[in-house]
């Protein structure tokens, strides 16, 4: 008898590339927010970093 292996679909939210991409987006957003604070952009200007991920 053979043991069945569990396959992970690339569409699965737990797929490694999805987690890595989400981490890169989070790091980029944090970096952009930090740069905006450091450079003292105009307070009325909208943030370059999005508040939440875009729905696709």
C-alpha positions in Angstrom: 0.0 0.0 0.0 1.4 3.4 -0.9 0.9 6.6 1.1 -1.1 9.3 -0.5 0.8 12.6 -0.7 -1.0 15.9 -0.2 -0.6 18.3 -3.1 -0.7 22.0 -2.6 -2.3 24.0 -5.3 -0.6 27.2 -6.5 -3.9 28.9 -5.9 -3.9 27.9 -2.2 -3.5 30.9 0.2 -0.9 28.9 2.1 1.3 28.4 -1.0 4.8 29.6 -0.3 5.0 32.1 -3.1 1.8 33.8 -1.9 3.2 34.1 1.6 6.5 35.5 0.3 4.8 38.0 -2.0 2.6 39.2 0.8 5.7 39.6 3.0 7.4 41.7 0.3 4.3 43.9 -0.1 4.2 44.5 3.6 7.9 45.3 3.8 7.6 47.7 0.8 4.5 49.4 2.3 6.4 49.9 5.6 9.5 51.2 3.8 7.4 53.7 1.8 5.6 54.9 5.0 9.0 55.3 6.7 10.4 57.3 3.7 7.4 59.6 3.7 7.9 60.3 7.4 11.7 60.8 7.0 11.4 63.2 4.1 8.5 65.1 5.6 6.2 65.0 2.7 3.3 67.5 2.7 0.7 66.4 5.2 -2.2 66.9 2.8 -0.7 64.7 0.1 -2.1 61.2 -0.1 0.1 58.4 1.0 2.1 56.5 -1.6 1.7 53.3 0.4 -1.8 51.9 0.0 -3.9 51.4 3.1 -4.9 47.9 2.1 -4.0 45.5 -0.7 -5.9 46.0 -3.9 -8.7 43.5 -4.6 -7.9 41.5 -7.7 
